Amino acid sequence: MENMYYIGLDVHKKTISYCVKDVSGRIHAEGKSPATRLDLDLDLDLDLDLDLDLDLWMKTLPQPWTAAMEATIFTGWIYDHLRPHAAALKVAHPLKLRAIAAAKKKNDRIDANKITDGLRCDFLPECYMASTEIRERRRTLRYRNLLVRQTVQLKNKISGLLMEAGVSYNAEKLHKVGYFRELLKTNQDIDESLRSLLQLCRATLVHLHKIESALVRSLERNPLLTERVRRLMAIPAVGPITALSWALEVGEVSRLSSIKKAISYCGLCGAEKSSGDHNQRTPLSKQRNKHLQCVLVEAAHTAHRLSPELALLYDRERQKGNANRATLAVARKLVAYLLEIDRSQRDFLVVEKKNQAAA
């Protein structure tokens, strides 16, 4: 569009550097705006020389306009705030954008200018931006993952405190309520100071578990996810956490056009490194969704025990290499199942049981 204005935003915690250009590349405006929303409770009698916030800054922009920004921790709320006012709003992939905008001289003004040119010339490395609803629920799931990590740390701390004092205990029963209470009551090697620390750790552990369970239940009952998660959980070895992680981390499944792209997104393949006739195997790529990768690998460790088809795959790959190779093969198969069920929106059909019944 000849009358469209293009805006590049270099987003930071407190400020946003911007550059406004027309279709010919002529700069109409450059500067900085505070990364704040309009405070509706702001006293109208305050000094009008205050720096512009995003709402007042948008009123100064020529119409119509489209904008782009780099994906950062601050991008989400800025994207949601600007989206209703823009003709289009795009988010750039930070790693690919760095390769395009590499230069000897770098500052916020230059970065905003480069983003504007990328948007105007249509070579901006755009990345997927999930809907607000998905991002809010994804935040809840990732907070649940944080609680799980803290729970593991507390369990390790309880074991460490007992080992420091030379207290013998049954590792398999340590975190069971009855055994733990009996251990504190009857073991003479646990003094009063140690007992108080252990009780504090145990109380915190129980509290974290209750919060974690409540978060998972709230996500499972969410109308946006209930039916989708139910279909995914029909797949062998896919529980509520795996299903929720897939649904919330992937977002719109239509953006994964093939199984290869889905496997790459989940970080279950290595980067390609070849030259001429020489091909080199590389470790798993670091360019992945680490949350999905972790969940799928954990699910793959037990999946071969729950499905005859996955058991055959695991044994075949185990004979070719080792257990890690077999686990990755099962994880890739789970990705294929998840992608197909989510894309077709049909229930999972267990072919093995059907054949056995026919026989």
C-alpha positions, 0 to 999 in steps of 0.5 A: 500500500503506497500510503502505508507507514512502517514502524520499527520498535526496539523494545526495552524494559523502560523505553521503546525506540521507534522509527517511522518510514513511508513506503519509499524509505523516507524517515517521518519520525524517530525517538523514544517512548516510555514503555508504559500504558496510559494510567486512567487514574492519572490526575488531569491537572498533572504537568502536560510536559510528561513523557508520552506513554504508548497511548499518547504516542499512538495518537501522533502516528500517521495513518494507516500504520503497521509495526514490527518488534523483536520477540522479548520478554516484554513483547506480549503486553506491548503487542496486545496493547498496539494490535487493535490500533495497527493495520498489521503487527508483526514480531521478529525472530530474535536469532534470525533478526540478529543475523540480518541486522549485524553491523559494526555500529549498533544502538537502539536507534539503528536497531529500530531503523533496521527493523523498519526496513525489514518490515518495509521491504518484506524480509523481516524474519517473522515468528509465530505470536500466539493468541492472548488466551493461549499465552495466558494459559501457557504462563500458568503451565510454565509457572506450574513447571517452576513449582515442580522444579522447586518441589524436587529441590525441596525433596533433595534438600530433605535428603541432604539434611538427613545425610548431613546428620548421618540419619539412616532412612528409606529413600523410597518411603522418605516423602510418604506422610506416615513414614516421614512423621514416624522418622521425625518422632522415633529417630534419636539422631534428629535433634530439635534444630534439624527437626524444625528444618525438616518440618518446614521443608515438608510443610512447604512441599505439601503447600507447593503440591497443592498449588501445582495440582490446583493449577493443572485442574484449572487448565484441564477444566478450561473450555479452550483446552478441555476437548483438545486435551481429551483427544490428545490424552487418548494417545498411549503415554500422553498424560495431562501434562504432556497434552497441555504442554503440546496444546499450549506451546504449539498454539495453532497446530496448523502452523506445523505443516509437516512432521519434520517441522514438528520434530524440529520445533520440539528439539528432537533432531540435530542441526544439519551440517553437511558439505559436499559428500561429507555429512556430520551428525550433530547433537540435538539442536538448541533451537527448539521449544525446551518445554516441549522437548523436556516433556516429550522425552520424559513421556518417551521413557515410559511410552514403550511399556504402554504401547506394543507399537512403541515397544517394537520401535524402541526395541528396533532402535535399541538394537541399532544404537543405545537406549538414548537413541531408542527414547528419541525415536519413541519421542518422535513417534509421539510427536507424529501421533500428537500432530495427526490427532490435533490436526485431524481432530479425531480420536486416537484409534488403537490399531493393535487392540482392534486387530487382536479382537478381530483375530 
